[in-house]
Amino acid sequence: MTKLLLLFLFATSCVAQTMEQMSAMTQDVARSLIDGAAKRGIQQYAMPAFTVVMAEKPEFNAYADPVNHIITVNSLTVRILYGDRGELAFVIAHELGHIQDVNCQARGIAQRLSGTALQRMCEAAADQIGMQYILAAGYNPFEPAGLMGKLLMVDPNQGSVFGIVLGRFVSDHPVDVDRIHHLALAAALACKDRPEICRQ
């Protein structure tokens, strides 16, 4: 009940946007990931071709189809993040990371990973790739942390002590300080390897 109430409050507290406006913003943010680096005069990371579509679904989520290179972002996600382009950019970049790292599952299976451990490895890899993409496009490295905060507000049980401990062991999409810490490390590594992408 609490989760549904928070989703309702999020959706109603946002300025009412039409589906067309939200779809246009989603496309604009997706384009910024492709064109942002060139506009800043730097080379983008290797990036597969992709298409972004918005699905009219009342869930805070997004999905990647690595076979067809399609990223689907649910309309509630766009509505909640409408004023936060960098956070939406990370959502798209993370899913693009799954498309880029299409062999992640096979690599994990070769390492004898399965179930939650395998999924978490691929989620962490997509986070790292997504962080590189948003930095190259000129977004702030703190954007993913803001997104994690919104995810915690949508599902406050994840932010409880029990939720954090449980998430470390059973969640394939943990939203906790560990994930934010790993994102910070990914940003630091990207900036060390390619300091030009961290120019603001």
N, C-alpha and C positions, 0 to 999 in steps of 0.2 A: 504493500500500500504506500509506504514512504517513497519508494522508487517511482511509482506512478505519479505521486503528488509532485515530486521534484521535477520530473519530466514535464508535467503540466505547467509548473511555475516557470521553468526555463523557456518553454515554447511561448507562453503568454507574455513573459516579461520582455521578450525580444520584439523589436519593431516589426509589425506585420509586413511580411514580404510575400509577393506573389511567387508562384512556382517558376514563372518565367524569369523573375529577378534573381531568384536563388540559383536557377540553372545557369544564367548568364554569369553570375559571380563565380560559380564553380568552374566554368570554362575559362574564365579570365585568370583565376588562380592557377589552373592547370597550365595555361599558356605561359604564365610567369615562371614556372619551373623549367620550361623549355627555353624561353627567350631571355630570362633574367640574367644569366651569366654573360651572354653576348652583349647585352645592354650595359653591363658593368665592365666590358672590355676584357673578360677572362674566358678561359675555355671551360665548357661544361664537362662534367664527368660523363663517361659513356652511359647513354640512356636509351633504352629500347623505345620504339614507337609505341604509343598507347592512346587509348580513347577513354574519356571520362563521361559517365552518364550519371544522372541523378534519379534515384528511385523514390517514389512517394511512399515512404514507410516510416512509421512512428517509432523508430529505434535509433539510438545513437551508435551507429556502426558504419563500416565501409568494407568492401570486399574486392579481391583481385581475381581475375580469370587469367592465369598465366598462359593458357593456350591461345586465347583470342586477344590477349593484351587489352582487356577491358577492365577498367576500375569503376565500381559502382559505389556511389556515396548516397546514403539515405538522406531524405529531405530533412528529417529532424536534426541530423548532424549539421547540415548546412544552416538551418535556421538558428541553432544554438551558437554556431561559430561565425555567423554572418558578419559581425563586426571585428572579427579576428582572423584576418587573411592568412597570417603566418601559421596559425594553428590549423586552419583548413589545409594550408599548403603541406603541413607535415602529415596530415591524414592521407592526402593523395600521394605524397612522396613515400610514405611507409608502404602503401599498397603497391606503388611502383617498384619498391625494393623487392617485393615478392615476385614480381614479373622479371626483374633483373636477375634475381637469384633463384631462377626456376629449378635448379638442380639441388636446392637445399635439402629437400627430403631425402633424395638418393644419397647425398653426402652424409647425412645424419644416420641413415640406415647402415651405410658402410662403416660408421663408427659404433654400430650396435646400439643406437638410440631408438627409442620407440615411444609411442603415446605422448604424454605431456612433455617429457624431456625433449623429444624430437620437435614438437610444435614450438616449445619455448625457444629452442635454438634458432629456429627459422624466424620467429618473431623478433628476436634480438638482432639477427642479421638484417632484417628489413628495417629495424630502427636505425641501425648504423648507416645503411645505404640512404635511407630517407634523410638523415641528418646531413650527409654530404650534399644531397640534392638541394635542400633548403638553404644551406650555407652558400653554395655556389650561386643560387638565385638571388642572394642578398637578404634573406630573412634572418632574423635574430635567433641565435642558438637557444634562447630561453623559451621560444615558442612551444616546443614539445612539453616543457614542464607546465606551462599554462593549460595545455590540452589535458595533461594528466590530472590537474586540479579539477577541471570540469568533469572528467570521467569519475573522479571520486565523489563529486557532488551528486552526480546522477545515481551512483550506487554507493552511498555512504558506508555500507557494511565493509567495503574493500578498504576503507581508511581506518577501521577500528583495529585495535591490537590483534584481536582474533583474526580479523580479515586479512591483515598483513601477514601474519604467521601462516595462516591457511593458504593464502595466495602463493607464498613462496614454494609450497609443496604441491599444490593441486591445480593451480590456475595456469592455463597456457597463455593467457594475456594478463599477467599480473600488472596492477597499477599501484606502485608503491615507491618508496624512496630508493630501493635497489634499482628499479628500472630507470628512474631519473638519474641516479648516479652513473649508470652505464651510458646513458645518453650524454651526460657531461663528459665522460671519458671519450666517447666517440667524437664529440665536438672538439675536444682538446687535440685528439690525434689528427683529425682532419685539418685543423688550423696549423698544426706543426708540419704536416706533410705538404700542405698547400696554403701558405700564409696569405696568398692573394685573395683567397675566397672569404677570408675573415675581415677584409677591408670593409668598413662601413661608409 
